[in-house]
Amino acid sequence: MLSGSILQQLVAAHQDHKRQINLGVYYKNTLVALCHALEDFILESESAPIAIAAFQQGKWYLQEAERYGEIAEKAQQIAILATSGAGFTEHSTSQNANVALVSLDSDDPVAQEWHLIILSPKYTAMVLCQELSDADYGSQGQPEEDLERKFYGFWTFEPDLVREVTEIAIAHIGKYDPQLQQRLASQVEAMTAKFGNCQRDDLGAVVSKVVGYLQNTQESTQYASGADLDDNLISNEMQAFLRMAQLIDQADVNNPNGAAEVAALAEAMGQLLDLPAWQIKRLRLAGLLHRLAPLQEVAQVSPTQSPVQQEALKKQGLLPKASVLRIMPQLQAIARIVTHQTEYWDGSGQPEGLAYDAIPLESRIIGLIADFQQHCIHYQRESVENPLAQALENCQNAAGKAYDPKLVEALALLAMGLQQGMSLSAYQPKIAAGIWLLEEEPNPKPKVAES
């Protein structure tokens, strides 16, 4: 990473921090799709966002200048960073009162970066990357196709990180335009004082749009591009879901590691049941994504539902209907698992009232493990003497009703191991490498229609 670049400053600030920044490599084609998807929510916004974008060169900004004219109509302030040239200062968009251009020196490390930073009361997002150096490209050199150029960095929806990078970017702008620095800093301060670090409550819509753009890009380039670019696009679709799941966990102050712990417990359960490796890997991914908001409908709480699910439904007034994961073909199996995790062994669950072995095995495991983990967290907060034993007892009381009795027996063995000191690695995956969580079932059976 280039010393003094915005990406390098952020990574350095988190080098000894618990929240490490996981970086990946992105094709320009992928970044164009990502940025367009994230920019669309400025166009749909009613809250006048602040946007900072770095284009490397003025000619790249000119390719997007008309679009930024539309964005300027919705934004409070836009700052465009690029090296001068190509007449980008004369474009009509650049004349808008709320559009400020920062002409970077050619030797400025930020001139090698691609940024999109969006900060608003209801929506935060950013792309933060820098282009690979000639040494990084190796003997093959830069690709002939511009859209296949590669960048190193990451993207996220996390409000805290977006705010942190915004401050770094504004400080860098101050080296060129102190008045713009002051104006941006005042706008950010006023927005934060009024609204705090807010995040949209409909992240499912954001993720759906990101995935849709990536899929459209893949379809439009599949005949001209290779497998590496296809993998890069699919990897970013996965990243969108993993980042969404991460934000849902972070928003739950009582259970901020829920997904990671459920994934680890589900993986251990799969090993205990001697399931094949591909199915254990599928369980882990389903555990990481099991809290993703599905399409929903209002529902009444049933007395047959477990206490954890009753409490969750009472708080939300909602019932799972169909998982947002279905928009990604590679996640169809995971979507089915997540959708049916609220089915009950006796057929009294939702969304379809499936019973016994008609409920997918992975759904039965995730449903049981998720409730068990929530029970454990609840009893820990209540300072119960043996929260693990109490959580297990609750699940045992619902065996044959909500849960598969055989799985509850396996859970008892797993709980015994935990009580005797067995440790599980409950860690968040490296999101930038999310594609490696996907794995096809060997010798798959003929596809059948799924609910």
DANOR-V239855 format. One record per residue. N is the residue number from 1. RES is the residue in one small letter. PHI is phi as a letter, one per 20 degrees, with the letter a starting at -180 (none if undefined). D_LAST is the distance of its C-alpha to the last C-alpha in Angstrom with 1 decimal. Layout:
N/RES/PHI/D_LAST
N/RES/PHI/D_LAST
This chain:
1/m/none/47.0
2/l/f/49.8
3/s/f/52.0
4/g/n/52.0
5/s/f/48.7
6/i/f/46.2
7/l/f/43.7
8/q/f/46.4
9/q/f/47.5
10/l/f/44.1
11/v/f/43.5
12/a/f/47.1
13/a/f/46.5
14/h/d/43.6
15/q/g/45.2
16/d/d/46.1
17/h/e/43.3
18/k/f/40.4
19/r/e/38.0
20/q/f/38.7
21/i/e/37.7
22/n/e/35.6
23/l/d/36.4
24/g/c/34.9
25/v/d/35.9
26/y/c/34.5
27/y/f/35.3
28/k/g/36.7
29/n/g/34.0
30/t/f/31.4
31/l/f/33.6
32/v/f/34.1
33/a/f/30.3
34/l/f/30.1
35/c/f/33.2
36/h/f/32.1
37/a/f/28.8
38/l/f/30.7
39/e/f/33.5
40/d/g/31.2
41/f/f/30.9
42/i/f/34.7
43/l/f/34.6
44/e/e/32.3
45/s/f/34.2
46/e/d/36.6
47/s/d/38.2
48/a/l/40.5
49/p/f/39.5
50/i/d/41.9
51/a/c/41.1
52/i/c/43.0
53/a/c/42.5
54/a/d/44.4
55/f/d/44.4
56/q/m/47.0
57/q/c/49.0
58/g/g/49.8
59/k/f/48.6
60/w/f/45.0
61/y/f/45.2
62/l/g/46.5
63/q/f/43.4
64/e/d/41.4
65/a/f/44.3
66/e/f/43.1
67/r/f/39.7
68/y/f/41.6
69/g/f/43.7
70/e/f/40.6
71/i/f/39.6
72/a/f/43.1
73/e/f/42.7
74/k/d/40.1
75/a/e/41.6
76/q/f/44.4
77/q/b/45.8
78/i/c/45.0
79/a/d/46.9
80/i/d/46.8
81/l/d/48.3
82/a/a/49.5
83/t/f/52.6
84/s/f/54.8
85/g/p/55.3
86/a/m/53.7
87/g/m/54.9
88/f/f/51.9
89/t/f/54.1
90/e/e/55.0
91/h/f/51.6
92/s/g/51.2
93/t/f/48.2
94/s/f/50.6
95/q/e/52.9
96/n/f/50.6
97/a/f/52.1
98/n/e/49.0
99/v/d/48.6
100/a/d/50.8
101/l/d/51.4
102/v/d/52.5
103/s/e/54.3
104/l/f/53.8
105/d/f/56.6
106/s/f/55.8
107/d/e/56.4
108/d/f/54.1
109/p/g/51.3
110/v/f/48.9
111/a/f/49.7
112/q/d/47.6
113/e/d/44.5
114/w/c/41.5
115/h/c/40.5
116/l/b/38.4
117/i/c/38.8
118/i/c/37.3
119/l/c/38.4
120/s/b/37.7
121/p/f/37.3
122/k/c/33.5
123/y/b/32.6
124/t/c/33.9
125/a/a/33.1
126/m/a/35.2
127/v/d/35.6
128/l/c/38.6
129/c/b/39.7
130/q/c/42.9
131/e/f/43.5
132/l/f/44.2
133/s/f/48.0
134/d/g/49.7
135/a/f/50.0
136/d/f/46.3
137/y/f/45.7
138/g/n/48.1
139/s/f/50.1
140/q/f/47.6
141/g/m/48.3
142/q/f/46.2
143/p/f/43.7
144/e/f/45.0
145/e/e/41.9
146/d/g/42.0
147/l/f/38.3
148/e/d/38.2
149/r/f/40.6
150/k/d/39.4
151/f/c/39.5
152/y/d/39.4
153/g/r/37.9
154/f/a/34.8
155/w/b/32.9
156/t/a/31.5
157/f/d/30.7
158/e/f/32.8
159/p/g/35.3
160/d/f/38.0
161/l/f/38.0
162/v/f/38.0
163/r/f/40.9
164/e/f/42.8
165/v/f/42.5
166/t/g/43.5
167/e/f/46.7
168/i/f/47.4
169/a/f/47.0
170/i/f/49.2
171/a/f/51.9
172/h/f/51.9
173/i/f/52.2
174/g/f/55.2
175/k/f/57.1
176/y/d/57.1
177/d/b/57.0
178/p/g/57.9
179/q/f/57.6
180/l/f/54.0
181/q/g/53.3
182/q/f/54.7
183/r/f/52.8
184/l/f/49.4
185/a/f/50.3
186/s/f/51.2
187/q/f/48.1
188/v/f/45.9
189/e/f/48.0
190/a/f/47.8
191/m/f/44.0
192/t/f/43.5
193/a/f/46.1
194/k/e/44.4
195/f/d/40.7
196/g/m/40.6
197/n/e/38.0
198/c/e/35.0
199/q/b/31.5
200/r/g/28.9
201/d/e/26.5
202/d/c/23.8
203/l/g/23.6
204/g/g/20.0
205/a/f/21.5
206/v/f/24.1
207/v/f/22.0
208/s/g/19.7
209/k/f/23.0
210/v/g/24.4
211/v/f/21.5
212/g/f/21.7
213/y/f/25.4
214/l/f/25.2
215/q/f/22.7
216/n/f/25.0
217/t/f/28.0
218/q/f/26.5
219/e/f/25.8
220/s/f/29.3
221/t/d/31.1
222/q/f/29.4
223/y/e/32.2
224/a/d/34.9
225/s/d/33.8
226/g/e/33.4
227/a/f/30.9
228/d/f/32.4
229/l/f/31.6
230/d/g/28.0
231/d/f/27.7
232/n/f/29.3
233/l/f/26.9
234/i/f/23.8
235/s/g/25.7
236/n/f/26.1
237/e/f/22.5
238/m/f/22.1
239/q/g/25.1
240/a/g/23.7
241/f/f/20.9
242/l/f/23.4
243/r/f/26.0
244/m/f/23.7
245/a/f/22.9
246/q/f/26.7
247/l/f/27.6
248/i/f/25.3
249/d/f/27.1
250/q/f/30.5
251/a/f/30.0
252/d/e/29.6
253/v/f/33.3
254/n/e/32.8
255/n/b/30.3
256/p/f/30.7
257/n/d/29.8
258/g/g/26.7
259/a/f/24.3
260/a/f/27.0
261/e/f/27.8
262/v/f/24.3
263/a/f/23.8
264/a/f/27.2
265/l/f/26.5
266/a/f/23.2
267/e/f/24.9
268/a/f/27.8
269/m/f/25.6
270/g/f/24.1
271/q/f/27.7
272/l/f/28.8
273/l/e/26.2
274/d/m/27.4
275/l/f/24.0
276/p/f/24.4
277/a/g/25.3
278/w/f/22.2
279/q/f/20.0
280/i/f/22.5
281/k/f/22.4
282/r/f/18.6
283/l/f/19.2
284/r/f/21.9
285/l/f/20.0
286/a/f/17.1
287/g/f/20.1
288/l/f/21.7
289/l/d/18.7
290/h/f/17.4
291/r/e/19.3
292/l/f/18.0
293/a/f/17.4
294/p/e/13.9
295/l/f/13.7
296/q/c/15.2
297/e/b/16.5
298/v/f/19.6
299/a/b/19.3
300/q/e/21.9
301/v/e/22.6
302/s/e/22.3
303/p/f/25.2
304/t/e/23.1
305/q/f/21.7
306/s/f/23.6
307/p/g/26.5
308/v/f/25.1
309/q/f/21.9
310/q/g/24.0
311/e/f/26.3
312/a/f/23.7
313/l/f/22.1
314/k/f/25.6
315/k/f/26.6
316/q/e/23.8
317/g/m/22.9
318/l/c/19.3
319/l/c/16.0
320/p/g/13.0
321/k/c/10.2
322/a/b/8.6
323/s/f/10.7
324/v/f/13.4
325/l/f/13.3
326/r/f/10.8
327/i/f/13.9
328/m/d/15.5
329/p/g/14.4
330/q/f/16.2
331/l/d/14.1
332/q/g/10.6
333/a/f/11.0
334/i/f/12.7
335/a/f/10.2
336/r/f/7.7
337/i/f/10.9
338/v/f/12.0
339/t/f/9.2
340/h/e/9.5
341/q/f/13.3
342/t/d/14.1
343/e/f/13.0
344/y/d/16.3
345/w/g/17.8
346/d/e/19.0
347/g/n/15.8
348/s/e/17.2
349/g/e/15.0
350/q/c/12.3
351/p/e/9.8
352/e/d/8.7
353/g/m/11.9
354/l/f/11.0
355/a/c/14.4
356/y/l/16.5
357/d/f/15.4
358/a/f/11.9
359/i/f/11.5
360/p/g/11.6
361/l/g/15.4
362/e/f/15.4
363/s/f/13.5
364/r/f/16.1
365/i/f/18.8
366/i/f/18.1
367/g/f/17.7
368/l/f/21.0
369/i/f/22.8
370/a/f/22.0
371/d/f/23.4
372/f/g/26.3
373/q/f/27.2
374/q/f/27.2
375/h/f/29.4
376/c/g/31.7
377/i/f/32.2
378/h/f/32.8
379/y/f/35.5
380/q/f/37.1
381/r/f/37.6
382/e/e/39.0
383/s/l/41.4
384/v/f/40.4
385/e/g/42.6
386/n/c/39.8
387/p/f/36.5
388/l/f/34.7
389/a/f/35.9
390/q/f/35.0
391/a/f/31.5
392/l/f/31.1
393/e/f/32.6
394/n/g/30.1
395/c/f/27.2
396/q/f/29.2
397/n/f/29.7
398/a/d/25.9
399/a/f/25.4
400/g/n/24.0
401/k/d/22.6
402/a/e/20.5
403/y/c/20.9
404/d/f/21.0
405/p/g/24.8
406/k/f/25.1
407/l/f/23.7
408/v/f/26.0
409/e/f/28.9
410/a/f/28.0
411/l/f/28.0
412/a/f/31.4
413/l/f/32.7
414/l/f/31.4
415/a/f/33.0
416/m/f/36.2
417/g/f/36.3
418/l/f/35.9
419/q/f/38.7
420/q/e/40.9
421/g/o/40.6
422/m/f/37.7
423/s/d/36.6
424/l/d/33.3
425/s/e/33.1
426/a/e/31.0
427/y/c/31.4
428/q/f/29.6
429/p/f/29.0
430/k/f/31.1
431/i/g/28.8
432/a/f/30.6
433/a/d/29.7
434/g/g/26.0
435/i/f/25.0
436/w/f/26.4
437/l/f/23.6
438/l/e/21.3
439/e/b/21.6
440/e/f/19.9
441/e/f/19.4
442/p/f/22.4
443/n/l/22.2
444/p/f/18.4
445/k/f/16.9
446/p/g/15.8
447/k/f/12.4
448/v/c/9.7
449/a/f/6.7
450/e/d/3.7
451/s/f/0.0
